[in-house]
Amino acid sequence: MMHALRMAGPRQLVVDHAAPSPTPGPQDAVVRVWYSSLCGTDLHALRDELPGFRWGGISGHEAVGEVVAVGAEVKRRHPGDVVVVSDVVACGQCRACERGYHYQCDRVGLFGYGTVVGDIAYDGTHAEFMRVPFADTVLVPLPEGIDPRVGLLAADALSTAYQAVKAAGVVEGHSCAVVGAGPVGLLSASVARALGAARVVVIDPILRRREVAAREVADVAWHPDEAADNGEVFDACIEAVGSNAALLQCCLLVGPHSVVSVVGSNPSEASPVPATRLFAQEATLRWVVGNPILAAGRALRLMAQTATAPTFVFDSSCELVRTPQLLPAFDAGELVKILIHNAPDGGRQ
């Protein structure tokens, strides 16, 4: 038996003190979770914004830890390996996986989200141990010397930010606007800066988040009303909220031949895209889910060269069983990202 967290209902994150300990199938590994997190994406589920989400499963989709057991068919991962657990589950063998399209895998899933993504429910990362299917594909080795907390970010938020900024075509000298100062937005600004962006502006309605952005990664942080009134346009715009309002704002910030990279998980089916403006600017609109299986290593190598460690996005930490106590503040936007630790010493430093 082990401790784990379960989403029992809207805004109900509860501790299960007697969750069954996982055992590996032939292609699986069992990972002792050192760190996991509570992420902005989790709020979509906890706020009951995901149609078809099934309550009761183990929550969480980001983890870093140590392999403790592997199945008979696992070849590339071994007990003792320190690994990043990709939030995306993919088989590594189907046609989509062979092309690097892991999110379109025939057996795709997302840890902790039931069947919202794909048809197979995979228990999440908010546990002392977790079963990782298709371990040879889903587990990414953590490079020696990298802080495991940075590795945790590469399980989703950092890798997603990296791919969003690369999809936006940011290169040295570009200007980049990031709408949303949650973890993915802040890390997108950090990646843009690392790639040589000459001007980085972060936009968010919450003062505390704007302060973090301005202190750590942005030239300036605006309230959305300031952005609307300013009139400045950008070479690249990152939508990192997952709302129609944020997408519309991004589209209104584009300059000639700009790219809007949409990485926010938006449950809405209604599109606010101003097609006439995008057409006039000959702008490009791209959608990015994020694929840590491909991007984690690249993102970690890039951020290892930066002066600002990406762990600045963690503004709170707690033991696994105490996480529900922080949920109200997180839900209210008072916290950016919560670091959850299991190991008595917080994991390897």
N, C-alpha and C positions, 0 to 999 in steps of 0.2 A: 504494500500500500504506500501511497505518497500524497503529498499536498498538491492541490491544483486549484485553479480558478475556473469558474463556469459562469457563463452569461445565462442567468435564470429567467430573465424577462427584461422589459425596458428599464434601463438604468439600474439593473440589479446584477452586480458582479459579486459572486459569493464564493467562499472558500469551501472546497471539498477536502475534508481531512482524511478521507479514506478512498481516494481514487485508485483504481487498479494500476499497478505498475506495468508498463508496456513490455512486451517481448517481441523480438524481431522475426519477421517472416523471411523467406529466402533472399529477397532483394532489399531488405530493410537494415537500418541501424537503429540502435537505441543510443540517445545522446543524453548525458547528464547536463542539464541546462545551467550554465553559470549566470547568464544575464538574459533577461527578456525585457519587454517594454510595453507601456500602454501608449498607443499611437493615435493620432487624430482619426485615422481610418476606422479604428475601433468604435469611435463615437457614432458613426453611421449605423452600426449594428445596435449599439446600446440605446440609441435614440429611436429605434424601430423604423429606420429609413430604408431598409433593404427588403424588398418584397421577397417572400419565401424563406427568409432566414429562420433557421430552426433553433429554438432556445434549448439550453441544457448541455451543450458540448463544452469541452475545454477551450478556453479563449486564447487569443494571442497568436501573432504571426511573425514575430521576429525573435531570433535566438542565436546565441553563440555558446558553445560548450565543448564537452569532451565526449568522444565516442567511447562507449563502454561495452558494446556488444554489436556484432554484425551477423547477418544471415549467411548461409552457405554460398550464395551466388554473388556476394559482394566482393569485388576484386580490388578496388582502388582505395577503399577506406578501411582503417584498422583501429582496434581498441587503442586508446591513448592519443589518437589524432585530435587536434584542436580545430574546430570547424565553425564556419558560418553556415547557418541553416537558412537556405533560400526560402522566402515566404511562398514562392510559387513551387508547387509540386508538379513534376513532369517526368515522363517515363524515360526520356533520352533515346528512344528507339523508333518512334513513329516518324512519318514523313515530316511533320511539322518540326519535331525536335531535331531531326537531321539538318534542317535548314536554319536552326537557331531560334525558331518561333515557339519557345517553350510554353508561352501562355495560351497557345492554340493547340497544345498537345491533346491527343485523343483521351488521355486520362488526367487532364489538368485538374488541379484543385488549389485551394488556398488554405493554409493552416488556420484553423479556428473559425472558419466561415461556413461550415456545413456545405450545402450544395448551392450556395450563392454563385460560386464559380465552379463549373463542372458538375458532374453527377455523383462524385464520390466525396463523402465527408471525412476530413482528416482532423483529428484532435490537434489542438494548438500548442503553443509554446509556454503558456502560463502554468508550468508544472515543474516538478523537480526532475523528471525524466520525460522524454518524448520519443515516440516511434517516428522514424523518418523513412518513408517509402522511397524506393529507387535511389538508395543512398549514394551510389556512384555518380549520379547526376545532381541530386539536390544538395548534397553537402559540398561546400567550397572550403578548401584548406585555408586556415588563417595564417598569413605569412609570419615568419618568425620576427619578433620585435614589435609587432603591431599590437597596440592596446586592445584587449578583447572588447572594450566598450565601443571602440571604433568599428571593430568587426561586427558587433551587433547592429550598428547603423547600416552596414553594408548588406545585411539580410533583407532590407527593403528600402528604407528612406534614403540612404546615401546613394545606393545603386540607382534608384528611381530618379533622384535629382540629377545624377550624372547623365543618365540617358535623356532626360528631359532637356537639359542644357545642350547636349551634343545634338539632339534632334532639332533644336532651335538654331543650330549653326553658329553658335557663339565662338568667335575667334578673337585674337588680340586686337584691341582698339574698338571693339563693338560696345554699344550701349545695350543694357539689358534691364528690363523691368520685371519684377517678380510680384505677382498678386497673391498675397497670402503669406503670413509669417509664422506658419506652423513649422513642424520639423522639415517637411519636404521643401517648403518655400525658403526657409533659412539655409538649408543645405544647397538648394539650387543657387542661391546668391553666392554661397561660398565656392561652389564649383565654377560659376561664371567668373568670379574673381581669380580663381586658380588658372583658368584658361586664358586670362589676359584681358578680360573686359575692362574697358577704360572707365565706364560709369555703370554703377549698379544701384538701382532704386527698388526699394521694397515697399509694398503698399498693404496696409492692414488697418482695420478699424479699432483694434485693441491697443491702447497706449503702451502697455507693458511689452507687448511683442514688438512694437515699433522701436522701443528703447533698446531691446536686445539686438534687433537688426542693425540699428545705427551704431551701436557699440562694437559689434563683432564683424559685420560683413558688408554693410551698405554704405554708400556715399551719403545717402539721405533716406529717411523712411517717412512716407506720407500716409495720411488718412485718405481713404478713397475719395472724399470730397476734394481734397487738395489735388489729387491726380486728375480729377475731372476738370478742375478749373485751370490747371497749369498750362495745358496745351503742348507739353513736350511729347515727342514720339520717339520710338526706340527701334533698334535693329532686331531685337528679339524680346519676346514677352512670354513669360512662364505663368500659366494658370495653375496654381497649387492649392486651391481651395476645394473645388468640387461643387460649384454652385453656378447657376445661370448668371447671377449678377457679376461674379468674378470673370466668367468667360466673356461676357459683354464688355466689361471694362478692359480686358486684355485686347479685344478686337479694336477698341477705340484708341488704343495706345500705339498701334502699328504705324510704322513709317513705310516709305517705298520699299517694296520687295522684302518686307519684314517676315519673320516667322513667328507664329503663335504656337507654342508647345503646350498642349493641354495634358496635365498630369494629375489634376485633382479628380478624385473618384466621385462622379456626379450621378446620383440616383434618378435624376429627372430625365424624362424622354422629350421634353419640350426644348427646342433650340432657340437661343436668342441671337444667333450669329447674324451680324449686319452684313449681308452678302454684298450689297452695293459698295460699301466702304472697302471691304476686302478686295473686291474686284478692281476698284479704282487704284488701290495701292499695289495690286498684283501680289498680294500677300499670300502666304502659305499657312494653312491650318493643319497641325499634326497632332495625333493622339498618341500618348505614351503610357503604357501600363507599368513598365519597369520589369526587368528580368535580371535578378541577381545572379542567376546561374551563369550568365554571360558577363555581366557588368561588375560584379563585386570585386574581382581582382583588379580591374582597370581603375575603378573608383578609389580603391585603397592605395594603389600606387600613386595616383594623382594627389590625393590628400596628404600623403606622407611628405610631400614637398612643400606644403603650405605652412605658414607661420601660425595660423589659427586652427587648433585642433577642432574637428567637427563635434566633439563631445560637448561643446558649449550649448547645444540644444537641450541637453538634460538639465532641467532646473529643479528636479526633485528626484529622490531615490528612496526606496523602501524595500523591506523584505517581502517576499511573495505574499505571505498571509496577511500583510498589512495594506496591500494595494487597494482594497475596496474603500478604505478610509479616505483615500485621496481622490476618489472618483468625483465627488461633488465639485471640488475645486477645478479638476480637469475639465469636467463638463461645462463649467462656467467660463472657460477660457483663461483662468488664472494661472495655469501651468502649460508649458509648451510640450514637454515630453517627460514621462516618468521612467526612470531606470529601475528595473526590478531585479534584485539579486537573490540567489539561492545559496551560494557558497558562503560558509562562515566568514571567510576573509574577502568576500566580494568577487572571487575569481582571481585568476592570475593577473598580476599587474606587470 
